[in-house]
Amino acid sequence: MNRYPLWKYVIIGVALLAGLLFALPNLFPSVPAVQIASAKATVKIEPSIVTQVKDILTKAGIQEQGIFYQEGASPSVRVRVASDDVQLKAKDALVSALNPDPNDESYVVALNRVSSSPAWLTALGARPMSLGLDLQGGIHFLMQVDMSAAINKRLDSLTTDFRSTLRDKTIRSNGVERNGQEVDIAFNDAETAGAAMKVLADGEADLDFKVRQEASGYVLAATLKPSAATQLQSNAIQQNITTLRNRVNQLGTSEPVIQPQGADRIVVELPGVQDATRAKEIIGRTATLEARLVDSSPEAMTALATSSVPFGDDRFTERGGIPLLVKKQVVFSGDDLTDAQASFDPQTQQPIVMLTLGAKGARTVREVSRANIHKRMALILFEKNKGEIITAPEIQSELGQRFQISGTMTPSEATDEALLLRAGALAAPMDIIEERSIGPSLGKDNIERGFLSVVYGFLAITVFMVIYYMLFGLVSVVSLGSNLLFLIAILSALQATVTLPGIAAIALALGMAIDSNVLINERIREELRNGSTPQAAIAAGYERAFGTILDSNITTLIAGLALLAFGSGPIRGFAIVHCIGIVTSIFSSVFVSRGIVNLIYGRRRKLSSLAIGQVWKPA
């Protein structure tokens, strides 16, 4: 009756072992470390740099305690060292070796702190929980995105495109101009206006066209559809987030938080960063894109071999440090580029990058490419007044408004290249409307207070449960401990950012989890009062209490999911921990505690009483 099959105990054992492994790194304190990140959008951190870093430190006579490569949207390498003095020496050695030219940095080497957990735990993928800004200290920015600027930019581009298209189709108009949130084109008669609408509406599914009659003639008005305007604003937010993430990577922060808030705001949280001025400089900097022809003349090849630069040329380097001479004349710039997407060639199925230009840039590219077939055109990204060639493909045929870049690229390389091309600059301007700095000492104090609140709460529950329910109370405490273990392990495995409200949710989860065990214990007592045998009371207690436990936890989970869906910031962090705690509490209070009770009482045939405290019988 009260015996678990072997497979259930195996599940409990595996769950406890996995929880212990993933929660264990949180017991090890943080130690000094050096973080290496990319300083340029064109420089990518690869796993092979780990060997290079190890050789640099060995030559400098610096003993490291572990080198770890961290994957993700912004890959980095972290070197763990023994003390603060060694940390400073390691930083100096890495800066001088990785950045030979101080004026042209390829890597950012920043001081940081990492967990001191053993290498075998890290190899298993077990990492400590990520701490939020209020627990680690750092800088918080709230940025307002100017959505009207993104729409105005699109309308200005349409105005230029309409003029060019009408001129190419030899359709005479009396002028194309912006008028608020629409583009107006004046005509003398309705027939010409109708012909122009057919031409302009082709391929412009995002626009609504309407012809109206005025005193001076007929006007063709083009406006953005509401769905198109909404999509344009959403794209602007996403592109700004991508650009900010690329820039924040230079600060060397370990767990930056860059996420939208509402329809037109972006939250930037930089844990561990204390220099607000440096952070503003990085976030607000500009990057520009230029396309220029590669100078492949014999004179240029000779000059390239002698490291000289002919008049009218500039010298840049490709990825891998290969030098190239490009002409000063700019074919098109990033302002002319409207889109860049990774795709596949329909004929060869090879990865490519599709570029889309505005009318002005397309006209220039068409003329230049027609005269330079089989020559190379370099796409150069300028950051901090330093330019680097992203790619330099050969012009195979006359190019137009939409063309592709192909070569020996992998799908991931094509995606990265498209990202570089379109995310060099912000899609819409932003202003910092809120700024907060939190010191590391305050964060440390918050951690200590939060930890003590959880410990004291757990001890108080332990004392009450053991006194009131005796052995069953002790079983409840053990299952509560397993619940806390599972909760911390899941948060660590998901690398969820834990804030001060998250710690409050952990403390609350303990109180809610023990409530389930109280229901079970009282149900068992009730069965004993009604005359059931101890074995029957255990079975009925768990089975009949399960429905009540499930109902109460589901209703609480619904409230948590509502907070998760509609909340933001600290509320969302509280909701995440709260929802995970509900799920783990059901497993531990029912499944784990019953497994322990079955081990204690399940094989005892002649059982006369249970150690569950005083069973108060009615008079």
Number of C-alpha atoms within 10 A of each C-alpha: 10 18 15 14 9 8 9 13 16 11 13 16 13 12 16 17 13 17 22 16 18 25 24 20 21 19 11 13 12 15 17 20 29 24 25 29 24 24 23 22 25 20 15 17 20 13 15 9 14 17 10 14 20 18 12 17 19 12 9 14 12 16 14 17 13 14 19 16 17 15 12 6 10 19 16 26 23 25 26 26 24 14 11 13 10 18 23 16 14 26 20 13 17 21 19 12 14 18 15 11 11 10 9 15 16 21 22 21 25 19 22 21 20 20 19 22 19 14 14 9 14 16 10 10 12 24 24 26 22 20 21 25 27 25 26 23 23 24 21 21 21 20 20 19 23 18 22 14 16 20 20 16 14 15 22 14 17 20 20 15 18 20 19 17 15 16 12 9 10 10 15 15 18 11 11 20 17 16 11 10 13 21 21 23 24 23 24 15 14 16 11 16 24 16 11 22 18 10 15 17 14 8 8 11 10 15 19 14 18 14 18 12 14 9 5 10 14 22 24 22 21 24 18 21 14 12 11 15 19 15 13 18 23 16 15 23 26 18 20 24 21 22 23 22 19 21 23 23 24 23 25 27 22 20 17 21 19 19 17 19 15 9 13 16 20 24 19 22 25 26 25 27 26 16 12 17 8 12 18 13 11 17 17 17 13 16 19 20 26 21 23 20 24 23 22 16 10 9 10 20 15 14 14 17 9 9 11 14 15 16 9 11 17 17 18 17 15 18 13 7 10 9 16 20 25 25 20 16 13 13 22 21 17 22 16 18 21 16 17 22 18 20 18 16 14 8 6 7 9 16 22 24 25 19 20 18 22 21 22 16 21 23 16 16 20 16 14 15 21 15 12 16 14 13 17 20 21 25 25 26 25 18 20 12 10 14 21 23 23 20 20 20 17 18 17 14 15 15 19 20 18 15 16 17 21 18 14 10 15 12 16 11 15 24 18 17 23 21 20 20 24 23 25 24 23 24 24 21 17 19 13 15 10 11 13 11 19 19 17 19 12 14 22 15 14 18 19 12 14 20 16 12 16 19 13 12 15 19 13 10 18 20 14 14 23 18 13 15 21 18 18 23 25 20 23 33 24 18 26 29 16 23 28 24 22 27 24 24 26 20 22 24 18 13 16 18 18 23 26 21 20 24 23 17 22 24 22 16 25 21 14 19 26 24 16 24 28 18 18 28 23 16 20 27 24 18 20 22 15 12 10 15 16 19 23 15 22 26 17 18 21 22 14 14 20 18 11 14 21 13 11 13 20 15 10 15 19 12 15 22 16 12 19 19 11 9 15 15 13 15 16 20 23 24 24 20 27 29 22 20 27 21 17 20 29 19 17 27 28 20 17 27 24 23 21 18 17 19 15 14 17 18 12 12 8 10 12 9 10 20 11 20 17 11 16 10 10 6 3
